[in-house]
């Protein structure tokens, strides 16, 4: 399978974001990509009030547009994530969907871990406007099991291990990883998740500045199950692509069977966890 990661500098200009995303999705498809992933909040990256105003349901214009692209181009698209509004939930969800070549929504994942942190002199409080999901999702792109995550999830290795144990061969990480943390943590975390789970990682990231205080690191990456970086994006809007060699993955998992050698009967969560 050839996979692509689309890197964007999304802002509060939704029309411009969708126009740029479509151009790069089409370019990735022309390059032969069968699985194309967009970054986190690719249709609208802005402060809480703007996200509330611009949130959509999954049958809204953003996901409807991506469904039409996937259908026309005959590709699988991970529609990064969008701020999703639902009458069933009080707050928004940070929601990623996998769309198949027929334009159907094959899977929906709502980000589990809320980005409530203080880094680089900025306080981020995702939970003020969004609520966490509670379902771990392994979807399928044709016959390939794909684990779905979003951005801050990357810091929670237990999620990735469960995805791998449930059969994920590829794990997608749509992100808006900050410049402050990204320069030190982005690549090491991606490589660790790939190595410890013998999984391919497709990680499209936001790049550049967006209102009111976002500055994303960029350097979108595709990694193989040995932790080798197959492709890295430059510091601009673009796409990267790489071949995912599942025969290589089989050899890695046979020669270094860390998934098979797990001993879950010996694992115990501590009663108290440090803050």
VENJO-V447357 format. One record per backbone hydrogen bond with DSSP energy under -0.5 kcal/mol. CO is the residue of the C=O (numbers start at 1). NH is the residue of the N-H. E is the energy in kcal/mol with one decimal. If there is no record, write none. Layout:
BEGIN
co = (CO;CO)
nh = (NH;NH)
e = (E;E)
END
This chain:
BEGIN
co = (1;1;2;2;3;4;5;5;7;8;11;12;13;14;15;16;17;18;19;20;21;22;23;24;25;26;27;28;29;34;35;36;37;39;39;44;47;48;49;50;51;52;56;57;60;61;62;63;64;65;66;67;68;69;70;70;76;77;77;78;78;81;82;82;83;84;86;92;93;93;94;95;96;97;97;98;98;99;100;104;104;107;109;109;111;112;114;115;115;117;119;122;122;124;125;126;126;129;137;137;139;140;141;143;144;145;145;146;147;149;150;151;152;153;155;156;156;157;158;159;160;161;162;163;164;169;170;171;172;174;175;175;177;178;179;181;181;182;182;185;186;187;188;189;190;191;192;193;194;194;195;200;201;201;202;202;203;204;205;206;208;210;214;215;216;220;221;222;222;223;224;228;228;231;234;238;240;242;243;244;245;246;247;248;249;250;251;252;256;257;259;263;264)
nh = (3;244;34;35;242;37;7;240;238;207;45;14;17;18;19;20;21;22;23;24;25;26;27;28;29;30;31;33;32;76;4;78;6;42;81;46;51;52;53;54;55;55;85;60;64;65;66;67;68;69;70;71;72;73;74;75;36;79;99;38;80;42;84;95;56;93;89;131;84;95;111;82;109;79;99;106;107;77;103;100;106;98;96;111;133;114;116;117;126;124;122;119;124;117;128;129;130;92;139;148;146;142;144;145;141;169;170;139;172;174;153;154;155;156;157;159;160;161;162;163;164;165;166;168;167;200;147;202;149;151;40;206;217;182;183;184;185;186;187;189;190;191;192;193;194;195;196;197;198;199;198;171;203;223;173;204;221;175;8;218;216;214;210;179;208;233;203;230;231;201;227;224;230;222;236;7;5;3;245;246;249;250;251;252;253;254;255;256;258;261;262;266;267)
e = (-0.6;-3.6;-3.1;-1.6;-2.2;-2.4;-0.5;-2.1;-1.4;-2.3;-2.1;-1.1;-2.3;-2.5;-2.1;-2.4;-2.5;-2.6;-1.8;-2.1;-2.7;-2.5;-1.9;-2.4;-2.3;-2.4;-1.3;-2.3;-1.7;-2.8;-2.7;-2.7;-3.0;-0.9;-1.3;-0.6;-2.5;-2.4;-2.2;-2.2;-1.0;-0.5;-2.3;-2.1;-1.9;-1.9;-2.0;-2.4;-1.6;-1.9;-2.8;-2.1;-2.5;-2.8;-1.4;-1.5;-2.6;-0.9;-3.0;-2.6;-2.8;-1.0;-0.9;-2.5;-2.0;-2.0;-1.5;-2.6;-3.4;-1.0;-3.0;-2.3;-3.3;-2.7;-0.6;-2.7;-1.3;-2.4;-2.4;-2.6;-0.8;-2.2;-3.4;-0.5;-2.5;-0.6;-1.8;-0.7;-1.6;-3.0;-1.7;-1.9;-0.6;-1.2;-1.7;-1.2;-1.8;-2.4;-0.5;-2.2;-2.6;-0.7;-2.1;-0.6;-2.6;-2.2;-1.7;-3.1;-2.6;-0.8;-2.4;-2.9;-1.9;-2.3;-0.6;-1.4;-0.9;-2.4;-2.0;-2.1;-2.3;-2.7;-2.1;-2.6;-1.7;-2.3;-3.2;-2.3;-1.2;-2.4;-0.7;-0.8;-2.9;-2.9;-1.7;-1.0;-2.8;-1.2;-0.5;-2.4;-2.3;-2.8;-2.2;-2.5;-2.1;-2.8;-2.8;-1.0;-0.6;-1.8;-1.0;-2.5;-0.5;-2.5;-2.7;-0.5;-1.9;-2.4;-0.7;-1.7;-2.9;-1.7;-2.2;-3.4;-1.7;-2.3;-3.1;-2.6;-1.4;-1.8;-2.2;-2.4;-0.7;-1.8;-2.1;-3.2;-2.2;-2.6;-0.8;-1.0;-1.6;-2.2;-1.9;-2.4;-2.6;-1.7;-2.5;-2.4;-2.2;-2.0;-1.0;-2.4;-1.1)
END
